[in-house]
Amino acid sequence: VDSLFFLLLQVLNEKKLQEVDSLWQEFETPEKANKIVKLKHFEKFQDTTEALAASTALVEGKLSKNLKKILKKIVAKDAHEQLAVADAKLGGVIKEKLNLSCIHSPMVTELMRGIRSQIEGLITGLPSREMTAMCLGLAHSLSRYKLKFSPDKVDTMIIQAISLLDDLDKELNNYIMRCREWYGWHFPELGKIITDNLAYCKCVRKVGDRSNFASSDVSDILPEEIEEEVKAAAEISMGTEVSEEDINNIIYLCDQVIEISEYRTQLYDYLKNRMMAIAPNLTVMVGELVGARLIAHAGSLLNLAKHPASTVQLLGAEKALFRALKTKRDTPKFGLIYHASLVGQSNTKNKGKISRMLAAKTALTVRYDALGEDTSAEMGAENRLKVETRLRILEERGMRRISGTGKALARTDKYQNKSEVKVFDPSGDSTLPAVPKKRKIQEVEEHDKETAVKAKKFKAETQGE
């Protein structure tokens, strides 16, 4: 296929095709090319739409209707001839459907390259300017089709947003660490009192030098108890004195941290809205951050939908998986999906089971989001409920059901694990009856009473005689 037509050429000299390394020399000029191949069939497309459909089918390794008609004519006339194809997958489809012998080899690749270079000389009556315009038009149409551009389903925005969010987190951590370390030389006690990074930067930006804490009001940033503690620490601080220029530079750094933090919050809201618009069911199942990372790792929402549940479960843990396979150790049970809230809720014993079930349901919801027409999140909510129910059953597995007998109702008893290791019982060795060495007070009293009663009976009997 080329621009707006199907072109079928017949090889005239097959011997020269065997010399793959020097085949390019046979296509140096149009005259030489015409001695190797000749035009056998020419089929023009009606419009660009038809050409796009045929090109898309070829790219995907499928047989279009127009190509099928042309090849049927060839089968009727020259069934014994071999068809050279550049795509082995397409050759397999042609052979299966039309029973036409196809060949694919490095020689065919070189032949196709030579034909493309001399296409204008092989077809007469087609100006090069028109050929270029047709090729360019079809290339634009094909690129547009591949992008599948739709303003409602743009997952590229999600991939860029989650990547930027991760970058911002790294930069924020670096900036905050530098800010705490830098200002810590001047007021080291502040870092231990204020644990929140944003509040720390806001305090430093507002107050500046530690000597200003006594006269400054930071109640809008800190609670009253912490504010009093900070003011008390500022009076007895053991930090070094710094110049006003140093403080100004630290304040500029705090401004950067606050601005990036505000932008990060705005970006997170944007990402959350985009995820709910593009993949609502996926968002309900695993959350917007984990869902966005899965899409970014797969490349697109459609690529993620093509993955089976087992792949979704291990996305992000490829390195650990291949290392485990190489060393013949246990393979990982989860990848990016480990950060989902449902996996985090479960205990260590059940994390593998929950991640497997969550991956299965996530794969279903992703396919529904990517290929379904409905934009509601009902399916995701239903599947999440199923996973939560399963999690609850696994967590309560310590309690087992014991059936009652007769009319007695079934009761729940705590499950106790019985050890399989058998312990030797020494009590079976002795043939003497086991008598405790010490008797209880109650037993002694009962024994004394029985003795007294027997003595009275014996005395009465003797007196009666």
C-alpha positions as CSV (number, residue, x, y, z in Angstrom):
1,V,0.0,0.0,0.0
2,D,1.3,3.5,-0.8
3,S,-0.5,6.8,-0.2
4,L,-3.8,6.4,-2.1
5,F,-3.5,3.1,-4.0
6,F,-2.6,-0.6,-3.7
7,L,0.3,-1.6,-5.9
8,L,1.2,-5.2,-6.9
9,L,4.5,-5.8,-8.5
10,Q,6.0,-9.0,-10.1
11,V,9.6,-10.0,-9.7
12,L,11.3,-10.6,-13.1
13,N,14.7,-11.8,-12.0
14,E,14.6,-13.9,-8.9
15,K,18.3,-14.8,-9.0
16,K,19.4,-11.2,-8.2
17,L,17.2,-11.2,-5.1
18,Q,19.4,-13.9,-3.6
19,E,22.2,-11.3,-3.2
20,V,20.7,-9.3,-0.4
21,D,23.8,-7.2,0.4
22,S,24.1,-5.9,-3.2
23,L,20.3,-5.7,-4.0
24,W,20.3,-1.9,-3.4
25,Q,22.5,-1.5,-6.5
26,E,19.7,-2.9,-8.7
27,F,17.5,0.0,-7.6
28,E,19.9,2.9,-8.1
29,T,18.0,4.1,-11.2
30,P,14.4,3.7,-12.5
31,E,15.8,1.7,-15.6
32,K,17.5,-0.8,-13.4
33,A,14.4,-1.1,-11.1
34,N,12.2,-1.9,-14.1
35,K,14.4,-4.8,-15.0
36,I,13.9,-6.4,-11.5
37,V,10.1,-5.8,-11.0
38,K,7.2,-4.8,-13.2
39,L,3.7,-3.4,-12.4
40,K,1.1,-6.2,-12.4
41,H,-1.9,-4.6,-10.7
42,F,-2.9,-1.0,-9.7
43,E,-5.9,-0.3,-7.4
44,K,-6.7,3.3,-6.5
45,F,-8.7,4.3,-3.4
46,Q,-11.8,6.4,-3.7
47,D,-10.8,8.8,-0.9
48,T,-8.5,9.4,2.1
49,T,-11.0,7.6,4.5
50,E,-10.7,4.4,2.5
51,A,-6.9,4.7,2.4
52,L,-6.8,5.3,6.1
53,A,-8.9,2.2,6.8
54,A,-6.6,0.1,4.6
55,S,-3.4,1.5,6.2
56,T,-4.8,1.0,9.7
57,A,-5.6,-2.6,8.9
58,L,-2.1,-3.2,7.5
59,V,-0.5,-1.6,10.6
60,E,-2.5,-3.8,12.9
61,G,-1.7,-6.9,10.8
62,K,-5.2,-7.4,9.5
63,L,-6.6,-8.1,6.0
64,S,-8.8,-5.2,4.6
65,K,-11.7,-5.8,2.2
66,N,-10.0,-4.1,-0.7
67,L,-6.8,-6.1,-0.3
68,K,-8.8,-9.3,0.1
69,K,-10.6,-8.7,-3.3
70,I,-7.3,-8.1,-5.1
71,L,-5.6,-11.1,-3.6
72,K,-8.6,-13.3,-4.6
73,K,-8.1,-12.3,-8.2
74,I,-4.4,-13.3,-7.9
75,V,-5.3,-16.7,-6.4
76,A,-7.7,-17.3,-9.3
77,K,-5.0,-16.5,-11.9
78,D,-1.6,-17.3,-10.3
79,A,-2.2,-19.6,-7.3
80,H,1.3,-21.1,-7.6
81,E,3.1,-17.8,-7.2
82,Q,4.6,-16.7,-3.9
83,L,3.6,-13.4,-2.3
84,A,6.4,-11.3,-0.7
85,V,5.1,-9.5,2.5
86,A,7.0,-7.1,4.7
87,D,4.9,-8.1,7.8
88,A,5.1,-11.7,8.9
89,K,1.8,-11.4,10.9
90,L,-0.1,-10.2,7.8
91,G,1.5,-13.0,5.8
92,G,0.1,-15.5,8.3
93,V,-3.4,-14.0,8.0
94,I,-3.3,-14.1,4.1
95,K,-2.1,-17.7,4.1
96,E,-4.8,-18.7,6.6
97,K,-7.7,-17.0,4.8
98,L,-6.8,-17.3,1.2
99,N,-4.4,-20.2,1.2
100,L,-1.8,-18.2,-0.7
101,S,1.9,-18.9,-0.1
102,C,3.7,-15.9,1.5
103,I,7.4,-15.3,2.1
104,H,9.0,-12.9,4.6
105,S,12.8,-12.6,4.9
106,P,15.6,-9.9,5.0
107,M,15.6,-10.1,1.2
108,V,12.0,-9.0,1.1
109,T,12.8,-6.1,3.4
110,E,15.6,-4.9,1.1
111,L,13.3,-5.4,-1.9
112,M,10.5,-3.2,-0.3
113,R,13.1,-0.5,0.5
114,G,14.3,-0.5,-3.2
115,I,10.7,-0.3,-4.5
116,R,9.9,2.7,-2.2
117,S,13.0,4.5,-3.4
118,Q,12.0,4.1,-7.1
119,I,8.2,4.2,-6.8
120,E,7.9,7.2,-9.1
121,G,9.8,5.4,-11.9
122,L,7.7,2.2,-11.6
123,I,4.4,4.1,-11.9
124,T,4.0,6.4,-14.9
125,G,1.7,9.4,-15.1
126,L,1.9,10.4,-11.4
127,P,3.8,13.6,-10.6
128,S,6.1,13.6,-7.6
129,R,4.4,16.7,-6.1
130,E,1.1,14.9,-6.0
131,M,2.7,11.8,-4.5
132,T,4.3,13.8,-1.7
133,A,1.0,15.6,-0.9
134,M,-0.9,12.2,-0.8
135,C,1.7,10.6,1.5
136,L,1.6,13.6,3.8
137,G,-2.2,13.7,4.0
138,L,-2.4,10.0,4.8
139,A,0.4,10.3,7.3
140,H,-1.5,13.0,9.2
141,S,-4.7,11.0,9.1
142,L,-2.9,7.9,10.4
143,S,-1.2,9.8,13.2
144,R,-4.5,11.4,14.2
145,Y,-6.2,8.0,14.2
146,K,-3.4,6.5,16.3
147,L,-3.6,9.2,18.9
148,K,-7.4,8.7,19.1
149,F,-7.7,12.3,20.3
150,S,-10.8,13.0,22.4
151,P,-11.1,15.9,24.9
152,D,-13.0,13.6,27.3
153,K,-10.5,10.7,27.3
154,V,-7.1,12.3,27.4
155,D,-5.1,10.1,29.7
156,T,-1.8,11.9,28.7
157,M,-2.8,14.7,31.1
158,I,-3.0,12.2,34.0
159,I,0.4,10.7,33.1
160,Q,2.0,14.2,33.1
161,A,0.2,15.3,36.2
162,I,1.2,12.3,38.4
163,S,4.8,12.6,37.1
164,L,4.9,16.3,38.0
165,L,3.4,15.5,41.4
166,D,6.1,13.0,42.2
167,D,8.8,15.5,41.1
168,L,7.3,18.3,43.2
169,D,7.3,16.0,46.3
170,K,11.0,15.3,45.8
171,E,11.8,19.0,45.3
172,L,9.7,19.9,48.3
173,N,11.5,17.4,50.5
174,N,14.9,18.7,49.4
175,Y,13.9,22.4,49.9
176,I,12.4,21.8,53.4
177,M,15.4,19.8,54.6
178,R,17.7,22.6,53.4
179,C,15.5,25.2,55.1
180,R,15.4,23.4,58.4
181,E,19.1,22.8,58.4
182,W,19.9,26.3,57.4
183,Y,17.7,28.1,59.9
184,G,18.6,25.4,62.5
185,W,22.0,27.0,62.9
186,H,20.3,30.2,64.1
187,F,17.3,28.6,66.0
188,P,17.8,24.8,66.4
189,E,15.0,24.3,69.0
190,L,12.3,25.4,66.5
191,G,12.7,22.3,64.4
192,K,11.8,20.0,67.3
193,I,8.9,22.1,68.5
194,I,7.2,22.6,65.0
195,T,6.9,19.3,63.2
196,D,4.7,20.5,60.3
197,N,7.0,21.6,57.5
198,L,4.6,24.2,56.0
199,A,3.9,25.8,59.4
200,Y,7.7,25.9,60.0
201,C,8.3,27.8,56.8
202,K,5.5,30.2,57.4
203,C,6.8,31.0,60.9
204,V,10.3,31.6,59.6
205,R,9.0,33.8,56.8
206,K,6.8,35.9,59.1
207,V,9.3,36.3,62.0
208,G,12.8,36.1,60.5
209,D,15.3,36.6,63.3
210,R,14.6,34.6,66.5
211,S,14.7,37.7,68.6
212,N,11.5,38.9,66.9
213,F,9.5,35.9,68.2
214,A,8.8,37.6,71.5
215,S,7.1,40.6,69.8
216,S,5.5,38.7,66.9
217,D,2.0,37.1,66.8
218,V,2.0,33.7,65.0
219,S,-1.4,32.6,66.4
220,D,-2.8,32.4,62.9
221,I,-0.1,29.7,62.1
222,L,0.5,27.9,65.4
223,P,-1.8,26.8,68.3
224,E,-1.5,28.8,71.5
225,E,0.4,26.2,73.5
226,I,3.1,25.7,70.8
227,E,3.4,29.5,70.3
228,E,4.2,30.0,73.9
229,E,6.7,27.1,73.8
230,V,8.4,28.7,70.7
231,K,8.6,32.1,72.4
232,A,10.1,30.6,75.6
233,A,12.7,28.6,73.5
234,A,13.6,31.7,71.5
235,E,14.7,33.5,74.7
236,I,17.1,30.8,75.8
237,S,18.2,29.5,72.3
238,M,21.8,28.3,71.9
239,G,21.8,29.0,68.2
240,T,24.4,31.3,66.5
241,E,23.8,34.8,65.4
242,V,23.3,35.4,61.7
243,S,23.3,38.5,59.6
244,E,20.2,40.1,58.0
245,E,21.3,39.1,54.5
246,D,21.4,35.4,55.7
247,I,17.9,35.7,57.1
248,N,16.6,37.3,53.8
249,N,18.0,34.3,51.8
250,I,16.3,31.8,54.2
251,I,13.0,33.7,53.8
252,Y,13.3,33.5,50.0
253,L,13.7,29.8,50.3
254,C,10.6,29.6,52.6
255,D,8.7,31.6,49.9
256,Q,9.6,28.9,47.4
257,V,8.5,26.1,49.7
258,I,5.1,27.7,50.4
259,E,4.5,28.5,46.7
260,I,5.4,24.9,45.6
261,S,3.2,23.5,48.4
262,E,0.2,25.6,47.2
263,Y,0.8,24.6,43.6
264,R,1.1,20.9,44.7
265,T,-2.4,21.2,46.4
266,Q,-3.8,22.7,43.2
267,L,-2.3,20.0,41.0
268,Y,-3.6,17.3,43.3
269,D,-7.1,18.7,43.0
270,Y,-6.7,18.8,39.2
271,L,-5.5,15.2,39.1
272,K,-8.4,14.1,41.3
273,N,-10.9,15.7,38.9
274,R,-9.3,14.3,35.8
275,M,-9.2,10.8,37.3
276,M,-12.9,11.0,38.2
277,A,-13.7,12.1,34.6
278,I,-11.5,9.6,32.7
279,A,-11.4,6.5,35.0
280,P,-14.1,6.9,37.7
281,N,-14.4,3.2,38.5
282,L,-10.6,2.8,38.8
283,T,-10.4,5.8,41.1
284,V,-13.1,4.3,43.4
285,M,-11.3,1.0,43.5
286,V,-7.7,2.1,44.3
287,G,-7.7,5.9,44.7
288,E,-6.7,8.6,42.3
289,L,-2.9,8.5,43.1
290,V,-2.5,4.7,42.7
291,G,-4.8,4.7,39.7
292,A,-2.8,7.5,38.0
293,R,0.5,5.7,38.7
294,L,-0.9,2.5,37.2
295,I,-2.0,4.4,34.0
296,A,1.4,6.1,33.8
297,H,3.3,2.8,34.3
298,A,1.3,1.1,31.6
299,G,1.6,4.0,29.2
300,S,-2.1,4.7,28.7
301,L,-5.6,3.7,30.0
302,L,-6.1,1.5,26.9
303,N,-2.7,-0.3,27.5
304,L,-3.6,-0.9,31.2
305,A,-7.0,-2.3,30.1
306,K,-5.1,-4.9,27.9
307,H,-3.1,-6.2,30.9
308,P,-4.4,-9.3,32.7
309,A,-5.1,-9.1,36.5
310,S,-1.8,-10.9,37.3
311,T,0.2,-8.1,35.5
312,V,-1.8,-5.3,37.1
313,Q,-1.0,-6.9,40.5
314,L,2.8,-6.8,39.8
315,L,3.0,-3.5,37.9
316,G,5.9,-1.5,39.4
317,A,7.6,-4.6,40.9
318,E,9.2,-5.9,37.6
319,K,12.8,-5.6,39.0
320,A,11.9,-7.7,42.1
321,L,10.0,-10.2,39.9
322,F,12.8,-10.9,37.5
323,R,15.4,-11.0,40.3
324,A,13.2,-13.6,42.1
325,L,12.8,-15.7,39.0
326,K,16.6,-15.5,38.4
327,T,17.5,-16.6,41.9
328,K,14.6,-19.1,42.2
329,R,13.1,-17.4,45.2
330,D,9.5,-16.3,46.1
331,T,8.1,-13.8,43.6
332,P,6.6,-10.5,44.9
333,K,2.9,-10.4,45.7
334,F,2.3,-6.8,44.8
335,G,3.6,-3.7,43.0
336,L,2.1,-0.2,42.9
337,I,-1.2,-1.7,44.1
338,Y,0.4,-2.2,47.5
339,H,-0.3,1.6,48.2
340,A,-4.1,1.2,47.8
341,S,-6.1,1.8,50.9
342,L,-7.7,-1.7,50.9
343,V,-4.3,-3.4,50.9
344,G,-3.1,-1.1,53.7
345,Q,-6.1,-1.9,55.8
346,S,-5.4,-5.7,55.8
347,N,-2.9,-7.3,58.1
348,T,0.4,-8.7,56.9
349,K,-0.9,-12.2,56.6
350,N,-3.7,-11.3,54.2
351,K,-2.0,-8.6,52.1
352,G,-1.2,-11.0,49.3
353,K,-4.7,-12.4,49.1
354,I,-6.3,-8.9,49.1
355,S,-3.9,-7.6,46.5
356,R,-4.7,-10.5,44.2
357,M,-8.4,-10.0,44.5
358,L,-8.1,-6.2,44.2
359,A,-6.0,-6.6,41.1
360,A,-8.7,-8.8,39.5
361,K,-11.4,-6.3,40.3
362,T,-9.2,-3.4,39.2
363,A,-8.6,-5.1,35.8
364,L,-12.4,-5.3,35.3
365,T,-13.0,-1.7,36.2
366,V,-10.2,-0.4,34.0
367,R,-11.6,-2.3,31.0
368,Y,-15.0,-0.8,31.8
369,D,-13.6,2.7,32.0
370,A,-11.5,2.4,28.8
371,L,-14.0,0.6,26.6
372,G,-17.4,1.2,28.1
373,E,-19.7,4.0,27.2
374,D,-21.1,4.6,30.7
375,T,-19.2,7.1,32.9
376,S,-20.7,6.3,36.3
377,A,-18.7,4.8,39.1
378,E,-21.4,2.2,40.2
379,M,-19.4,-0.8,39.0
380,G,-16.3,0.4,40.9
381,A,-18.3,0.9,44.1
382,E,-19.9,-2.6,43.8
383,N,-16.5,-4.3,43.3
384,R,-14.9,-2.3,46.1
385,L,-17.7,-3.5,48.4
386,K,-17.0,-7.1,47.4
387,V,-13.3,-6.7,48.2
388,E,-14.1,-5.1,51.6
389,T,-16.5,-8.0,52.4
390,R,-13.8,-10.5,51.5
391,L,-11.3,-8.6,53.7
392,R,-13.7,-8.6,56.6
393,I,-14.2,-12.4,56.2
394,L,-10.4,-12.9,56.1
395,E,-9.9,-10.7,59.2
396,E,-12.6,-12.6,61.1
397,R,-11.3,-16.1,60.1
398,G,-9.9,-16.5,63.6
399,M,-13.5,-17.1,64.6
400,R,-14.9,-20.4,63.1
401,R,-18.4,-21.7,62.8
402,I,-19.3,-24.8,64.9
403,S,-22.6,-26.5,64.1
404,G,-24.9,-27.3,67.1
405,T,-26.6,-30.7,67.6
406,G,-30.3,-31.3,67.8
407,K,-32.3,-28.1,68.3
408,A,-29.4,-26.2,69.7
409,L,-28.4,-23.2,67.6
410,A,-25.0,-22.9,65.9
411,R,-22.5,-21.1,68.2
412,T,-19.3,-19.3,67.4
413,D,-16.2,-20.4,69.2
414,K,-12.7,-19.0,69.0
415,Y,-10.4,-20.9,66.8
416,Q,-7.3,-22.2,68.5
417,N,-4.5,-23.5,66.4
418,K,-3.4,-27.0,67.4
419,S,0.3,-27.8,67.1
420,E,1.2,-30.7,64.9
421,V,4.3,-31.5,66.9
422,K,3.6,-34.4,69.2
423,V,5.0,-34.2,72.8
424,F,5.9,-37.3,74.8
425,D,3.5,-37.9,77.8
426,P,5.5,-39.4,80.7
427,S,2.4,-40.1,82.8
428,G,1.8,-43.3,80.8
429,D,5.1,-44.9,82.1
430,S,3.9,-45.4,85.7
431,T,1.5,-48.3,86.6
432,L,0.8,-46.9,90.1
433,P,-2.3,-44.8,90.7
434,A,-1.4,-41.1,90.6
435,V,-2.0,-39.7,94.1
436,P,-1.2,-36.1,94.8
437,K,1.4,-35.5,97.5
438,K,-0.5,-32.7,99.1
439,R,-4.2,-32.8,99.8
440,K,-6.4,-29.8,99.9
441,I,-7.8,-28.6,103.2
442,Q,-11.4,-29.3,102.0
443,E,-10.4,-32.9,101.1
444,V,-8.8,-33.4,104.6
445,E,-11.9,-32.1,106.4
446,E,-14.2,-34.4,104.3
447,H,-12.0,-37.4,105.1
448,D,-12.1,-36.6,108.9
449,K,-15.9,-36.3,108.8
450,E,-16.2,-39.7,107.0
451,T,-13.9,-41.3,109.6
452,A,-15.9,-39.8,112.5
453,V,-19.2,-41.1,111.1
454,K,-17.8,-44.6,110.6
455,A,-16.4,-44.6,114.2
456,K,-19.9,-43.6,115.6
457,K,-21.6,-46.4,113.6
458,F,-19.0,-48.9,114.8
459,K,-19.4,-47.8,118.5
460,A,-23.3,-48.1,118.2
461,E,-23.1,-51.6,116.8
462,T,-20.7,-52.8,119.5
463,Q,-23.0,-51.3,122.3
464,G,-26.0,-53.0,120.7
465,E,-24.3,-56.4,120.8
